[in-house]
Amino acid sequence: MKKSSLLFLPFLLFLVGAFVSCEEVEEVGKYDNWRERNEAFADSIKTLTGENYVSTPEAADAMELGKLYAIQIPPTSGNKGAQYVYCKKLVKNEAGERPLYSGYHSTVSAYYYGTFIIGDKFDGNFEGYGALDRNIPIPPQKSVTEFNTPSTFTVTGVIPGWTWPLQYMRTGERWILYIPWESGYGSSGSNNGGVPGYSALTFDIILDRIVE
């Protein structure tokens, strides 16, 4: 090997090492250890909530603004253990109507903003608060604009983490929901929505009106 080649060898090894290092950094993606991180996030919200539970419409009306509460998801054939969704009421409206589980008054329109635990938005129709926003002002500063359009859906046509809190909300109210993966898109996620399995979801929801 020529002397010039020997001089070039350390530089070549440096480039190879740098390339491998870059590859290693790229391989450590934002979804690595996703289940563990999402479960840790949900556990932290659970700890902050403590023993504050909402199980009746009257209790929902009495929720303090900005305080965390837990709502139980009823057991199903595939879900026999106790599951909870955690929520904060940001805006109250005691004169508003509540949607029903099915039939009349079960189709609603709402504004919403959905984020992962890392704060990335994955869905929504307005720019609201996300998973990383822990000190949300009361009243909220972020709001719907004239360029935003609400979405229409049935109470039973959404994930369980929405179905049950919606029945405690009144039109005109705004809540933040923290939904563990079991009450969201589960272990398989949602291909259409680009939601990985085991994702804990945060939603800023404004219940606009009851459609029918």
BELDA-V850428 format. One record per helix or strand of 2 or more residues. SS is the DSSP state (2 for helix, 1 for strand). FROM is the first residue (numbers start at 1). TO is the last residue. Records with the same first field share a line. If there is no record, write none. Layout:
BEGIN
SS = FROM-TO  FROM-TO
END
This chain:
BEGIN
2 = 3-27  34-49  57-61  155-157  160-166  181-183
1 = 53-54  68-73  83-91  107-115  121-124  151-154  174-179  201-210
END
